[in-house]
Amino acid sequence: MTSVRQDEPVRPTRRDEVAAAGSELIGGPAGRHALLGTSWLTPVRVIALVAIGMFALGMVQKLPCYNGGWFFGATSQYIHACYSDIPHLYAGRGFADGLIPYFDRLPGDMEYLEYPVLTGVFMEVASWMTPGSGTIQHREQIYWLVNAGMLMACAAVIAVCVARTHRRRPWDGLLVALAPAFALTATINWDLLAIALTAAGMLMWARSRPLAAGVLIGLATAAKLYPVLLLGPLLALCWRAGAWRAYGKAVAGAVVAWLVVNLPVMVMHDASGWHIREGWAKFYTFSQERPIDFGSVWLLISQRTGNPLEDANTYATLLMLLGCGGIALLTLYAPRRPRFAQLAFLVVALFILTNKVYSPQYVLWLIPLAALARPRWRDFLIWQACEVMYFLGIWMYLAYTGNGDKHQGLPLDGYQLAIVLHLLGTLYLCAVIVRDILLPERDVVRQDGDDDPSGGVLDRKPDVFVLGRGHHAPRHAMHFEGRPRVRWGAVRD
């Protein structure tokens, strides 16, 4: 049986029918004798440039709002689907008045900035680069542009990290760079900061640097809550592989990094002693007290049944815990140890599916994980189509409800259909990834002879603890002509 060199890059146009068809736009699939990586335009640089170009197109899509939709008319920003939190919160959270986040109380009901500390720092730095003179509209426009420039750098970091995480599969980064939902939602909020830190953390883990990975995951958690979920899959994987030392380093790095960012803002001392600062705690109290909101399965159930679901917090927490338990069992029972990226996608998707709210930009959390977990264009584009439909659906619904008696936009039933499409698209990708875990011979990454290229110290490491018949060969094993057979748990030659 012929074999493929283990260091030979995987060419998606020879493995993926959709990628091969798409490549016809630039001359067709690479030939057998094509010299890759011999010019300045290496795959990683191409992907970075494409990501920046798509981000710029997303900025162009926001032009109707930049030119007036954010400032004039109740529903113009929804009709043009170009809404962004960034210009509105420049004045709404005190940045226009020079207020310091977490320390200065805000006028109105919010009282304090409701974002984690590192995101607050990002917002504050952008405000320093925004001129303090001129009309408030002009300053909000500049503030959005400054933030967009900083977020563009984050987008490039994300694409590069994904392209480099799987050494033999750099072109998988194009899934991130060309994702339509990425371009549409990148400048709605500040999520790209946490996503860039998370992607860098996963790259460090893939390079067998668990301490650096933990530090980056801790910093990402200081910018957004969801990255801490990645420590759960790592726990199950390291338990199965017996890699407790690496896991300990990652957890220690995450805790220390999170504390370094948060402690200066979190703890204060006054005449009554040491206590938690109210401004720092606002993000956590707001998340806890927030009612069910747009995009969530709970909103769909509430609207269809008329039940306000006041205990949605409890239901969401229970479902999340049950789902995490299921992912842990899947990890320990699977015939081969799952790949880190697969479990990372599943746990973050579970959080999104059970959460009380689904803002359109939350899809950004999953895009890099999807590119690593299931690098198959067909499945990725099916999911992206569902997410784009939801993106359009929520803005058209808000236009409908904000237009008074005109009712121009999408009525409630149409918006509920958009929610269902989002849920089904995410569940579809989860189902395909679970199938790959249970039938590893169907896993696109493992078909090319790899074990877990994002696993770092876990890659090709033998198991020490499994449940059930974890060591048996998959019942539906297939042989791939011209491809190496994978020997999971074997030591590299």
N, C-alpha and C positions, 0 to 999 in steps of 0.2 A: 504494500500500500504506500503510495506516495505521501509525503508530508510537506507541510508548509514551514518555512523557517520561523522560529518562535519570535524573532525580532523583526520580521517583515510587517510593515504597516498594512492594516486591513483596508481594502478599497471598497467603500460602500457601493459603488456603481457595479461591482461584481457580485455583491451579496444581496442587494436590495433593489427590487424591480422599480419602485417609485423613484429611488435615487437615480437609477439608470435612465429612466424616462426623463426626469428633470434635467439630467446632464446634457440632453440634446440641445438645450438652449445655449450651451457654451461649447458645442462641438462633439458631444457624446462621451461615453465612458472612457477612462484612461486605458490606453493599450497595454499589452503585455510588456513592451519594452520602454514604456514611458519612464523618464527619469524624474522621480519625485524628490523634492527637497533640495534640488541642486541650484535653485535661484534664490534671490532675496525673498520672493513670495512663498514662504513656507506655509504649510497648512494652518499653523497657529496664527500667523500674521494675516493670512487671507480671512480667517474667521473673525479676528479682531476688527478688521476693516469692514467686513460685512455687518457685524454687530453695530458698529458706529453708524454706518449708513442707514440701517434699519431704524436705529434710534432717532436719527435725524428725520426720517420720514414720519416717525411718530410725532415729532415736534411740529412738523408741517401740518399734520392732522389736527393739531390744537390751534391752528391759526385763527379760525373763526371766533374762538373764545378769547384768544390773545388780543384780537382787534376790537373786542367789545362784548362778547358773549358772557364773560365773567363779571361784567360791570353793568350791563344794560339789558333789561328784559328778564322776566321771571324764568323763562324756560329755554332761552336761546342756547345756553350751554348744554342742555339736554337734547334738544333737537339736533344739534350738530355733533353730539356724542363726544364732546371735547372737555368735559368737566375735569377739574383738578382741585384738590384740597389746598395746594401750595399757595396760590395768590390769596385765597380767602383767609388762611390762617396767619398770614403775615400781619394783618391788623387784628384779626380775631384772637390771637394768642399773645399780643403785646409786643411783638418784634418791631413793629413800626414806631412804638413809643419808647423803645429802649429798655423794656422790662426784662429782668433776668429770669429765665425759666426755673421753676421749682422754688425760687426764693421770693419773688414778688407775686403778690396775689393779683389775679386778673379781675377786671370788672365783668359782671355778668354771672351766669350760673356755673360756668366751668371752674372758676376760681384758680386752677393751676393747669399747667400743660399736661395733657393726658397721654404723653408718649414716654417710652423708656429713655434713660439718661443719655445714651450715646446718640440716639436719634435727636434728642433735644440739643445736644452739642452741635450736630450737623446743621440743624435749623438755625442755631445761633450764629455759627460761622458764616453761613450764607447771608444772614442779616447784616453782618459786619461788612460784607462786600457789596451791599446794596446802598446806593446813595441816600442820604438822609434828607435831601432837598427835592422839591418838585411835588406834583400832585400825588395823592395816595394811589391813584390808578397807575401812574407812571412807575411809582416805586414797587407796586405789586407786580407789574410786568417785568421789571428788572429782577425782582426777587425770584420770580419763576425761572427766568433765563439763567440766573446764577445757579439755582438748584438743578436745573436741567443739565448744565455743564458738569456739575459735580456728579450727578447721577449717570451721565454718559460715561464718565470714567469708571464708575461701578459696573456699568453694563459691559464694558470692554474687559474688566477683570473677571467677571462671571464667565464670559465666553471663553477667555483664555484658560481659566482654571478647568472648565469642563473639557476643553480640547486636550489638556495635558494630563488629566486624571487617569484616563486609560491610555497608556503609552502607545499601544498599537492601533488606537482608534481615534486619532485626532479629529477626523472629519465629523465625528458625532457632535462636535461643537457647533456645527451648522444648524442642528436642530434648535439650539438656543438662539443663535444669531438670526435665523429666518422665521422664528415663531411669530405669527401675526399677533397673538395676544400679548406678546412681550412688547412689541412696538406700540400697541394701542394703550397699554396700561402703565408704561414705565414711568411716566411723569404725573400720575394721579396722586401719588403719595411718596413717602421716603423709604419704601420697602427695599429698594435695591441695595442700600447700605448693608443691611443685615444679610441679604442674599449673597452679596459679594464676599463678606466675611465667612459665611457658611461654606461657599464654594471653595474658598482658599483653605478652610479647615479640612474639608474632604480631600483636597489635593495633598495637604501635608500628611494626612492619615495614609493616603495611597503611597506616599513616599516613605512610609515607615518612620514617621516623626510624630509619635502620639502626643508628646508634650506640646509641640507647636500647634498640632491640631486642636488640642484642648483649649489652649489660649485663644485661638481664633473662634472656636465655638462659644467660649465664654464671652468674648467681645460681641459676637453676633447676638447672643442672648441679652446683652446689655443694650442692644439696638431694637430687638424684637423678641417676643417670648418664644416663638416656635422652634428656634434652633436647638434649644435644650432638649427637645424630644429626640434628637439624634443619639444622645447618650443611652437611650433605652435599647435600640437595636444593637449598639456596640456592646452593651452589657450581655445580651443574649448570645451574640456571636463570640465574644471573648470567653464566655462561660463554656460554650461548646468546644472552643479551641484551647481552653486553658490558658489564654493570654491575659492573665490577671495583672501582670506588671504593666503592660502597655495600657490597659484600661485604667489602672490607677493613675498613671501619668496624665492621661487625657482628662480624667475627672479633676485631678488636682489643678491642672492648668486652667480648666474652665472655671473652677471656683475662684481661684486667685485672680484671674483676669476680670471676672464679673465684680468681685469685691473692690478691686483697684478702681474701677470706673464708678461704682455706685456708692461706696462708703463716704467719699467727700460730700456727696449730696444727701445721702440717706440719713446720717446720724447728725444730730445737732445737740448743743448743750446750752442750757439757760439756767435761770435761778432754780428751776424745779429739778434739774439734773439732766441726764442723757435720755434722749428719746428719738423716735423716728420722725423725720420731717414730714409734715402733711403734704407738702408739694411733691416730694419724691413718691409718696404712696398713692398719688392720684391715679397713676396708670393702672395699678392693681385694683383699687377700689372701683374705678370706672369700669374695668373689665368685668368685675364681679357683679356690679349693680346694673349693668347695661341690659335693657330688655331685648327680647328677640327682635331681629332686624332683617334688613334686606338680604335675600339670597339664601337664607338658611332653610334647612328642611323643617325646622320648627315654625318658621313663618308660614311655610306652605301648609303645614298641618293646622296651624291656628286659623288661617284664612279659610280653609276648606271646612273646618268643623265648628268654627265660632268659639273655640276654647282659647282663652288668653295664654294658657300654658305658663302660669306663674312659676312653676317648678322646673322650668327649662334648664336652669343651672344644674339641678340634681340629675335630670335625665341625661344631659350632655356629658356630665362627669362619669356617670355609670357606664354609658355606652363607650366612652373613651377608655375607661379602665378595662372593660370587657374586651374591647378591640385590641388593646395592648397585650392582654393575656393571650388572646388568639394569635397575635403575631409572635409572641414568645414561644408558644407551643409549635407553631409552624416552623420556627427556626430550629427547634430541638428535634422535631420529628421528620423534617425534610430529608430525602434520601442523600442529598449533598448539602453542605453548609451553604445557605443563601449568600448572595453577594451583598455587601454593605449598602450599595446604592439601591438595591431592590427593597430592602427593609426600610431605608430612609424614606423612600417615596411612600411606602405603605403607611408609615406612622404619621407622616405629615398630611397625607391625604385623609387619613382617619380623623385627624384633628380638624381639618377643613370641613369634612362631611358632618361632623357632630357639633360643630361650633354654633353659637347663637347668631352669628352674623357671617355673611360672605361678601366682603367688598370685592369689586371687580379686580383690583390689583393683587388679590391673594393668589391668583393663578400664577403669579411670578414666583411664588415659593416653590411650586412644583415643577416648573419648566426645566431647570438644570437637573433636578433629580430624575425626571422622566427621560431626559436625554441619556443619562447614565444607566438607568434601570432597564429601559426598553428602547434601545436605539434602532427603532424600526419606523420608517417614515409613514407607512400606512396607518399604524395605530396612533402615532403621534398626531397626525393631521386629523384623524377622526375626532380625537379629544380636543384639539385646537378649534375645530369647527364648532363644537358644542360650546366652548368657552367664548368664542367670538359672538355666537348667537346670544349668549347670556349678556355679554358686554353691551350689545345693541339693545337687548330687551330691557335692561334696567333703566337705561337713559330714556328710551321711548315711553316706558311706564311713568317715569317721573315727569316727562313732558305732558303726558295725558292727564295726570293728577294735578299738575300745576297750571293747566290752561283754562281752568274754570269750566264754563259751559261749552267751550269749543271742543273739548275732548279730542285733541289732535295728538295722536301717539298710539300707544299700545294699552289696551284695557287690562283689567286685572287677570282675566283668564289667559290672555296672551303672555303676561309676565309670569304667571305660574307655570306655563309651558316652558318658558325660558329657564326657570329654576330646575324643572325636571330634566331638561337637556343637560344643564351643568352637572347635576347629580349623576345622571346616566353616563355621561362622558367620563367623569372621574371614576365611577365604579367599573366601567369597561376597562380602563387602563389598569386599575387595581386587579381585576380578574385575570387579565393577560399576564401580569407580573406574578401573581400567585400560581398560575399554571406553569410558568417558567421555573418557579421554585420547586414545584412538585414533580415536574418533568424537565430536569436540567438539560436534557438533550435538545429541548426546544428553545433554550436560551440563546439569543443571537450572539452574545458575547462568548459564551462557552463553546459554541459551534466552531469557533476559530482557534480552539486549542488553549484558551486562557481558563484560569480558575476564577479568581476574583481580583482583577487588576486595580480595583479601588480599595482592596482590603488591606493593603500594606502588610503588617506583620501577620495578618490572617491568610494571605495568599498562599495557597498550596500547603498550609499548615495542617497536620493531621488532627482529627477530632480526639478529644479526651472524655467528652460527656455527650451522649445522645439519648433520646427516648425512642422506644420502638426499634424498628429494624433500620436504623440510620445508616448502617454500613452496606446495605445490599445495593446491588446494581439496579438502576431504574428498570422497571418492568417493560417499559416501552422504548428501550434504548434503540437508537438508530445509528448506523454507520454513515459517515459523510465522506463520500469519495473525494479524494484529493485534499482532505483536511485531517489534521492530527487528532488522534484520540486523546481525550483529556484524562489524566490520571490524578484525580483530586486527592489531596493528602500526600502526594509524592514530593520528595525533596528535589529541588532543581539540580540538574546535572552541572 
